[in-house]
Amino acid sequence: MKKKTLEEVMKESPVTYEIYANMVDDGNRYEISDGVLELMSPAPTFIHQAISYELQYILNSSCRNEFIIVSSPIDVILSDTEVRQPDLVMVHRNRVSIISNRGINGAPDLVAEITSEHSRRRDKVTKRSVYARYQVPEYWIVDPSNFTLEQYVLDGDRYELAEVYAGDDTIHSKTAPCVSFSMNEIVRSLPVPPEMLE
């Protein structure tokens, strides 16, 4: 299959995973939202990347025997016309069959997004709705502006806000019982103090 340029892909309706996977690499990152190709926010900030690394590290320390933990970029192919790239993904090892070389085919057990001013609405409204529709059991939104973690748990076909964690609150998860850390642990592990990055 001949690789298509962004201009050619934008003319397709709907955009499918196959079309997206065969795009010419233009150096940008995209997601597919209900068959529409969407350019992702500008490159993540330093604090975003540092939190992502520390979060993956701390989860691997306690959960790697039970879960496969991967950070972005990784395609989560929820359907042929819905492809997302969460900042962090957890898949239980008894569901390893949903992982392929192209990405994760179906709903992971837990996804996390580290929000920013550019992505806040997308993370809190659009992606929350999408992840619920495709039955992702648990969704975290980590906010670096105030170092909180919002924990959403699936209830039927929608998310309920289970908890908002901050400071030394110990974060727990029914989806991943191995989880046990606090936002302060993440902050203390950052290579550069957050106040230096303002």
N, C-alpha and C positions, 0 to 999 in steps of 0.2 A: 504494500500500500504506500503510495506516494505521500510524503509528509506535506501537510498543509500549513500555509502561513496563517498568522493571526487574522488577517483580513478575510481569508477564505473560510476560516472556522466561524468567524462572526456572522457569516451569511447562512450558516447551517441552523436549522430549527427542527427539532431540538438538537442541542449539542449532546452527544453521547460520550461515554467513557472511551470508546474506540476512536472517535474523532479526536478527543482531547489527548489520548495517549500517542497519537500519531501527528501531533503538531510539531512544527519546527520550534526548537528551543530558542526563545528570544531573551532568555535570562530572567524573565519574570515568573512569578508563581500565580497559578490560577486555581479556582475551584469551579465546580459546576453546581449551580443552584437551580433546581427544577428545569434543567435543560438549557440554562443560560450560562455562558462562560463569564466568570467574574474575576477581575484582577484583584489580587489580595493587597492589603495595606502596604505602605512602604516597608523597606527592610526593618526587621525588629530592632528595637533599641538595645543598648548594652544591658540595661537592667532586666529587660524581658529575657534575653538570652541567658544571663546569669541565673535568673530564677528558674528558667526551664532546666538548665543543667543541674542545679542543686535539687530541684524537685525530682528529677529522674534519678539522681544519685541516691537520695534518701529513700525513695521507693524501691530502688534496686536492692538497697541494704536490707530491707525487711521483707520484700515481697517477691524477689526474683525466683524463689523456689516454686511459687504458685502461679505467678503471672509473667507474661512477656511484656516488657515496658519499652515503648519506642517513642522517641520525640520526632517532631516535624523536621523536615518534610517527609510525610508518608501519606499516600492516598488511602483514604477510607472510602471504599466504594459501596455506598449504601444502596444504590440502584444504578441502572445504566445512565440515568440523567441526574444523579445526586452524588457528587464526589466532593468530600471535604478533606481538609488537612489540619486536624486538631494539633495543638501544641504538644500534647502528650496523650498517649493511648495505652490502655492496659487491656490485655486479652488473657483470660485464664488459660492455663496450659492444657486443660481438658477440651479446649475449643481451638487448638492450634490449627485445625483443618481450615479455618477461615483466613489463614495467612498464606499468601502466595508471593511470588517474586514481584508481582505488580503492585501489591499493597495488601490491604485488609478488606476482604470481601464479605461485607455484612457489618452488623453492629458490634463494636467492641463492648467489653464489660464496663469500662469507664473511660471517659474522655475529659481532658482539661484544656481550657483556653486561658491564656494569660492576656488579659485585656489591655487596651490602650485607648487613648482618646480617638484614634482612627477606627478602632474595631469595636468599641463599647456597644453600640446599638446592634451591630451584627451578632456579637457574642451573646448579648442578653436577650435579644428578641428573635432574630432570624435563626441562629444556630440552635438556640434552646428549643424552638419549635421543631426544627428538623430532627435533632437528635431524639426528641421525644417521639416524633412520628415514626422513626425507624427503630424505636424500642431499645435505645442505649440505656441500660439500667441506672447509670449515675453520671452526672455532669458537674464538673467543677469550673467555677470562674474565679481565677486568681487576679486580684487587682493590685498592681504594684504601687498605685498612688496612695493607698492606705494600708497595704499589706494585709488584705483580708482574703479569705477563701469562702465563696458561697457554694454550698453543697446542695445540689438538686437531685432528688430521688424520684424515679419513675413511679407514678401512681396511675395505672391504667394506660391512657394514651397521652398523659401530660405530666409535667414535672411539678413536684411540690418542693418549696424551699425548706430543706430539712434543718439547716443550720448555717450561721455565718460565724466563721472562726477568725479570731484575731489574737495578737500577742501570744501569751503562753497557753491559750486554749489547746487541748490535745485533740487533733483531728482524728476521727474514727470513721469507719465505713463498713456498712453491712455487706456491701458488694465485695469489698476487699478487706476482710478482717485483719489482715497483716498490717494495715495502715496505722501508724501511730507517730505523729510528729506535730510540731507547732509552727506557726508562721514565724515566730521569733527564731526558731532553729534555722529556718531558711535565711532570714535576714542576717543572723550572725555568721552564716557560712559564705555570704557574698564576698567576692574577692576585693570589692571596693565598697566602702560605706555608702549607703544610698544618698546621704546628704551631699556627698561630693559630686553627684551626678545631676543635681537640680539645675 
